[in-house]
Amino acid sequence: MTGANRGIGRALLAECLARDAARAYAAARRSEALEPVTAADPERVVPLVLDVTSPQAISAAVQAAPDVTVLVNNAGVVNLGHLIDMELDAVENVMRTNVLGPLRMVRAFAPVIEHNGGGAIVNVISIGAFGGTPGVGGYPASKAALNLMTQAFREDLVPRGITVHGVFPGPVETDMLAQALSSAPDLGTYPPTTPQEVARAILDGLERGDPEIFPDPISREIGEIWARDPKDVERRLTQMR
């Protein structure tokens, strides 16, 4: 699980352990960030220092985690600003992490999961994939790209015994939301959900085999509107300031 040191990732890890996972690999960029995560259950939690933008780090993770059957791509970043005038380096960093990172992880771990008899890949996306909120830079575009990649992965991996699930959270009580609110305060009009609630809903959806998982009340509302009228959702998200 990438991005396991805080927010949704840390809550997902705790929920997996509560549901009797035999082993969980907790990945983050810094080893010290994983210390409290590992301490929660050192017999079952295996820390992995992993930067998803580094092919070398991903190769090392594959070697360290040969028994993976479920891959959770949760790591992500946001750089605030408007695409028309923000630094391109910041946009490129978002794309490297949020788009190419999951792509590299899926390409690296799909053979591992297949070798272990099949399993699942869970990509944590966002309702932001459905509309370009101007003040949060390349984040919505990166999540839209991840959504379309998730659809492509799903078709490619069916013959290999791997199901692929897209998760579309709404506002969640995380550091990333606090950061985004500074640039798009309209996001604060939606009451956030706790990471623990989102984690439980994600695993419930995975157990049901849902291809798309809307894990909180706001995301379920947006998901229902999106199914009927995608343009309505686009208008709601692009008009946020």
TAKAPE-V913133 format. One record per helix or strand. SS is the DSSP state (H for helix, E for strand). FROM is the first residue (numbers start at 1). LEN is the number of residues. If there is no record, write none. Layout:
ss->SS from->FROM len->LEN
ss->SS from->FROM len->LEN
//
This chain:
ss->H from->7 len->12
ss->E from->24 len->5
ss->H from->31 len->9
ss->E from->45 len->5
ss->H from->55 len->10
ss->E from->70 len->4
ss->E from->81 len->1
ss->H from->88 len->28
ss->E from->119 len->6
ss->H from->127 len->4
ss->E from->136 len->1
ss->H from->139 len->22
ss->E from->162 len->6
ss->E from->172 len->1
ss->H from->175 len->7
ss->H from->185 len->5
ss->E from->193 len->1
ss->H from->195 len->14
ss->E from->212 len->2
ss->H from->217 len->12
ss->H from->230 len->9
//
